[in-house]
Amino acid sequence: MHAIMLKAKLHRAEVTHAVLDYEGSCAIDGDWLDLSGIREYEQIQIYNVDNGERFTTYAIRAENGSRMISVNGAAAHKAKVGDRVIICAYAHYSEAELANFKPRMLYMAPGNEISHTSNAIPVQVA
């Protein structure tokens, strides 16, 4: 049996560019790709916190240290500069792999500073 699990997440990153006339994709600061384990051309899900849009695209590398999140192509209709987004990548894991499974999550502060990283989400309490 395999399970589809959250592999990586960039939580509440700010969109820095929305470029309609660009080949579809989402350009992400290369340092963040490396830290999160998201690969170039990997399918990603983007959840727009500000307008509720949810869409699928793929990651491309932006310049390291740029703090760039550029939503490109048709997806530029779903996010504008300044919107806060959650970017997730998922992967299939076998039962054996699940024993050591830990997602990589980067939490962003205003200005696209990394505030902290984690590999677990705290239990939600009532």
DRENFITI-45052 format. One record per residue: residue in one letter; x, y, z of N, C-alpha, C in turn. Coordinates in steps of 0.001 Angstrom, whole numbers, plus 500000, padded with zeros to 6 digits. Each point is the difference from the previous one (the first is absolute). Layout:
AXYZXYZXYZ ...
***
This chain:
M500838498816500000499162501184500000500881501245500000 H499547501014499310500673501290499974499058501065500549 A500578501018500593499229501139500491500535501264499342 I499096500895499637500405501306499474500093500933501194 M501194500557500209500275500809501187500566501359499592 L499845500972500886500624501302499806501509499822500044 K500676500355498922501458499894499922500654501295500469 A499442501128499543500613501297500292498940501083499966 K500264501067500770499049501116500035500751501300500246 L499615501030499236500400501381500280498729500674500497 H499977500386501261498775500479500637499947501523500026 R499002500543499336499726501441499955501135500825499403 A500507499527498877500943500809499226499209501087499276 E500641501125499757499348501099499280500362499934498522 V498992500124499148500233500046498560500729501304499686 T501131499886499318500788501184499635499789500409498544 H499579499058499163499763500253498584498809499157499546 A499228500533499073498937499258499322500118500379498526 V500527499072499196500365500302498617499142499155499058 L498979500618499435499073499287499131500696499487498739 D500802500832499364500639499634498734501346499327500234 Y499967498895500712501199499210500283499570498550499962 E500896499136499583499674498574499999499540499601501396 G498910499272500076499400499652501284500963499390500989 S499779500272501267500842499454501060499934500918501208 C500791499662500999500196500880501148501489500027500305 A500610501159499839501422500157500322500134500205501501 I500869499196500613500204500022501448501481500189500270 D500324500883500941501393500227500409500724498650500084 G501126499892499297500743498743499955500432499496501360 D500304500916500912500371499573501354498834499278500667 W498784500480499766498820499378500606499721498637499384 L500239499866498686499855498682499380500944499011500673 D501247500415500175500995499117500615499625499647501433 L499581500987500782499640499752501404498762499114500140 S499050500188499111498733499265500107500046498628499343 G500927499814499072500042498743499257499090499977498785 I499388501140499676499198500078498774500972500070498822 R499746499182498997500888499945498831499473500895498878 E500923500441499155499579500724498808499099499092499168 Y498938500574499488499015499330499151499100499028500764 E500107499974501323499116499157500799498621500645500087 Q498961499171499941498630500503500156499827500564501400 I499374501164500071499693500623501287498544500443500006 Q499450500081501188498672500560500222500208501359500664 I499242500989499568500083501330500601498621500356500536 Y499974500411501259498771500390500684500130501479500352 N499151500835499409500065501438500224499185500337501249 V500685500417501043499358500312501281499081501212499863 D500346500935499126499251501250499903498715499902499181 N499960499145498975498783499940499188499379498602499916 G500617499009500626499434498658500033500275499141498775 E500665500551498989500319499210498803500955498867500352 R499801498868499328500881498837500153500317499521498589 F501275499803499688500353499593498647501286499183499986 T500184499306498884501149499127499801500895500591498926 T501302499949500220500979500386498996501277499226500303 Y501134500506499544501269499346500290501015501052500411 A501003499564500731501012500916500531501135500190499001 I500459501241499878501262500282499317500863500811500962 R501294499978499747500958500647500892500097501491499685 A499849500809501042500314501431499927501400500181500591 E500554501145499801501348500298500493500092499756501508 N501079499340500416500237499771501428500045501334500736 G499346500053501151500004501202500822499059501094499536 S499236499753498956499128501036499425498707500211500786 R499617499018500815498719500000500722498811500052499043 M500215499520498785498981500080498955498996498859500078 I498743500371499859498906499094499677499306500657498810 S500194499436498814499411500560498788498996499009499432 V498736500383500028498935499167499445499860500398498532 N500205499034499111500137500304498579498922499352499142 G499849500538498790499057499445499046498568500175500479 A499139499063499617498578500086500343499781500099501506 A500895499410500783499866500053501466500097501427500537 A500571500910499206500101501398500437498614500626500192 H498958499379499445498635500473500242499528499634501411 K500694499084500655499551499475501292500754500572501196 A501027500808499743500773500615501091500580501312499510 K500015500984500894500589501290499642501143500311500966 V500826500943499622501122500409500846499466500380501378 G500640499470501026499604500268501377499118498931500615 D499370499158499169499177498916500549500873499037500796 R499423499467501065500682498975500798499553498636499496 V500976499141499726499701498676499459500683498910500814 I499395498828499949500596498796500560500324499115498804 I501253499613499881500457499173498886500348498626500551 C499366498961499449500205498637500501500411499059498882 A500854499058500347500341498880499123499669498725500760 Y499465499041499290499607498720500593500776498886499311 A500147498875500686500696498850499421499370498712500506 H500208498933499245499551498661500389501087499361500853 Y499603499405501117500940499323500893499504498589500270 S500936499065500032499668498619500356499862499899501514 E499440498899500461499882499772501447501375500080500664 A501016499433499369501354500029500573500525501432500088 E499754500803498970500466501392500006499276500835501046 L498758499658500286499223500773500969500576499925501409 A500744498962500293500596499857501335500928501167500327 N500645500566498981500933501121500204499526501281499324 F498744500046499633499464501140499255499953501268500848 K500485501100499419499883501329500612499934501021498867 P498938500791499949499957501046498978500970501129500352 R500365500778498987500829501192500218499113501217499794 M499903500816501039499115501162499928500763501272500353 L499848501005499138500592501315500230498863500965500297 Y500108500713501097498982500973500395500546501394499733 M499210500784499272500467501296499542499406501133500837 A500832501003500248499593501240500660499816501060498910 P499434501156500348499877501072499007501340500301499328 G499916500331498713501207500264499235500687498731499522 N499313498876500137500530498699499595501293499622500708 E500072500366501267501069499497500874499554498649500532 I500906499049500094499651498730500639499986500243501500 S498844499801500629499921500199501451500474498759500736 H499635498825499472500468498746500595499689498842499059 T500581498862500304499730498772499260499472498955500971 S499357498989499449499454498945500849499812498741499167 N499831498882500679499621498774499300498756499372500628 A499265500796500781498743499540500589499087501199500241 I498706499769499860499006501028500289499432499700501384 P499960500996500892499481499750501349498555499494499970 V499644499232500991498630499509500138499073501196500163 Q498907500015499242499011501071500119499095499687501179 V499853500964500890499165499804501187498676500735499834 A498997499533500713498664500591499914499953501319500739 
***
